[in-house]
Amino acid sequence: MGESRRLLSFSAGPALWPDTVLESVSEGLLPSAGGGLSVLEWSHRGEAYGRLHQRALERLRRLLGVEPSHEVLLLPGGATQQFAMVPANLRPPGGSADYLVTGHWARRASEYAARTGAINVVASSEDEGFSRIPPPERWRLDPRAAYFHLTTNNTIAGTQLHRLPRREAVPLVADVSSDVLLRDLPVANFDLLYAGAQKNLGPAGLAVVVIRRSLIEALAHGPEGVLGYRDHARSGSRLNTPPTALVFLLERMLAWIEAEGGREEMVRRARARAALVYDALDRHPDVYRLSVRREDRSVANVVFGLHSAEEERAFLAAAAAEGMVGLAGHRSVGGLRASLYAAMPVAGARRLAALIDAFAHRHRGAKNVSAPAPGGEGA
Ligand SMILES: Cc1ncc(COP(=O)(O)O)c(C=O)c1O
């Protein structure tokens, strides 16, 4: 790697990678590490790739606590592809599916399902700008639904479903892209879980799917081949050429997570990071705006703002001057957002908290003497 300054990324994904993983990836790509061939050149049907593929699956099983009742799949296409695969596989012709609409991605998932069949919106907080999770007393579940889909963490709104529903008669499906490994997820409670890997697990363009084996057996009406869970499961996620390079990257990231202490340690760090950043913001209510209801705050994505776009630009400039990037809110909502995924060191959150404090003090000082905002003219 060159001499350029290492930046600390708070991006919502693709997210920060630990330097040690980047080094292990660089070395691992070389032919000398791969028996004379780069891992990129390995045959996807060969033994060496088979071992790597298996290792990635086993690490996921251990990290997520997946019981033999469930299958783990590695599928190309990211989380959005799952928006389409879930209804295609799980909803029979003429059937309907339940969707809890708690944010942009939850709505997108419901829109995908609505293109090809009936859905029931269980509850939505869109009218409140997705600033809260609709209370369970307001959910209108359909007891005949083919499945109930929810999003455990809303990456753009910065809310998290802290109280997960218990699985009852209807299969429970969840998009866990942004908080997988950042919370204790009762995997056995779900019939299908999926996560785009680019936030907490590594590379973009790959989805991890955990699906109940008895559900796969029951997918008589679902599509065959690459669009069907059944055939992917039967082939051990090697139905066609799998994204071998992405699986290699995933395996390296998972190895790091296990070496760092696994899920328990990831959950501990997630809480520590979120506490640092929220506490700093809460110390300065005159400077920072937090519109998310306190009980629904996300440990993965801290969404906040200042009192004008100019002040927000000044904050971004002050962060960039200290090597912290990726803090602008999603383009659909603006404001600011700090994404605190698995690879973010607690020390990184501490650096951001220090900036939040320092910026607030400078901001107040500047206001008192009516000097320009820190960072110059506010871009
Ligand atoms: C919760 C959630 N679901 C789905 C997606 C879409 O993921 P992908 O771009 O991998 O399709 C995102 C992207 O940020 C997300 O945050």
The ligand as a MOL file (V3000), in Angstrom:
LIG
                    3D

  0  0  0     0  0            999 V3000
M  V30 BEGIN CTAB
M  V30 COUNTS 16 16 0 0 0
M  V30 BEGIN ATOM
M  V30 1 C -31.0840 -3.1190 5.4140 0
M  V30 2 C -30.6490 -3.1650 3.9790 0
M  V30 3 N -31.2210 -4.0330 3.1380 0
M  V30 4 C -30.8610 -4.0990 1.8430 0
M  V30 5 C -29.8940 -3.2770 1.3110 0
M  V30 6 C -29.5330 -3.3860 -0.1530 0
M  V30 7 O -28.3400 -4.1080 -0.2260 0
M  V30 8 P -27.5970 -4.4310 -1.6060 0
M  V30 9 O -27.1070 -3.1340 -2.1270 0
M  V30 10 O -26.5170 -5.3730 -1.1650 0
M  V30 11 O -28.5450 -5.0690 -2.5280 0
M  V30 12 C -29.2630 -2.3580 2.1460 0
M  V30 13 C -28.2060 -1.4750 1.6000 0
M  V30 14 O -27.6490 -0.6300 2.2340 0
M  V30 15 C -29.6540 -2.2970 3.5080 0
M  V30 16 O -29.0790 -1.4230 4.3480 0
M  V30 END ATOM
M  V30 BEGIN BOND
M  V30 1 1 1 2
M  V30 2 1 2 3
M  V30 3 2 2 15
M  V30 4 2 3 4
M  V30 5 1 4 5
M  V30 6 1 5 6
M  V30 7 2 5 12
M  V30 8 1 6 7
M  V30 9 1 7 8
M  V30 10 2 8 9
M  V30 11 1 8 10
M  V30 12 1 8 11
M  V30 13 1 12 13
M  V30 14 1 12 15
M  V30 15 2 13 14
M  V30 16 1 15 16
M  V30 END BOND
M  V30 END CTAB
M  END
